[in-house]
Amino acid sequence: MAPFERHIFVCCNQRPPDHPRGSCDPGGTEALQKAFKKALAERGLKRRVRANKAGCLDQCEHGPTVVVYPDVVWYGRVTEADVAEIVDSHIAGGVPVARLRLADECINTASCPHRPKRNSE
Amino acid sequence: MAPFERHIFVCCNQRPPDHPRGSCDPGGTEALQKAFKKALAERGLKRRVRANKAGCLDQCEHGPTVVVYPDVVWYGRVTEADVAEIVDSHIAGGVPVARLRLADECINTASCPHRPKRNSE
């Protein structure tokens, strides 16, 4: 077989509850990654697309964060309720879910419109 | 900033010592990921390229496994001694390290020339 058609990396990073950067997976349950895995399996996509656990993807303030390669599509604030839409629209249909995408200018930046200011809240 | 120019995922999966599929990181030290991180920092590539911890990449028999996106270049049997060459040649220079690459026909397959036969050794 060939490499995965798409490879979904789901941040499962867990930090202490009072950490200023927060946690994508505060409970350490890996529930979001499992939800992607289940959704792929239900649609017969399991062999062609992998939902992978990932360590910190370094976009913590927009988390829970998910990145899809080789598309280079970043999603932020992803919940289990969003998984079916991402899999159906983007993974199966090729159309990324616009409302969840991180803009390029929000990635790898110290400040952006969606990132809360530190020490002020 | 823009998304990472390259995103290196290093399998840090640890299984029990007697597991038939083995472990990419049997000691759970994450030493290979740390070596990539250090090599990137030393070359001033830290902000543009990320060395990420990953859960099981499912190419266990070829591990330790590393995949570089968006290039979709898979490496197998990677050791700390290979890190400088991968970073210098591929990440900085754009030329993947041929001797460590997994062939497409070795990825997501039940058998290939490099995968040991089970129950026979």
Interface residues (C-beta under 8 A of the other chain):
Chain A: M1 A2 P3 F4 H7 F9 C12 Q33 R47 R50 N52 K53 A54 G55 C56 L57 D58 V67 Y69 P70 D71 V72 W74 D104 E105 I107 N108 T109
Chain B: M1 A2 P3 F4 H7 F9 C12 Q33 R47 R50 N52 K53 A54 G55 C56 L57 D58 V67 Y69 P70 D71 V72 W74 D104 E105 I107 N108 T109
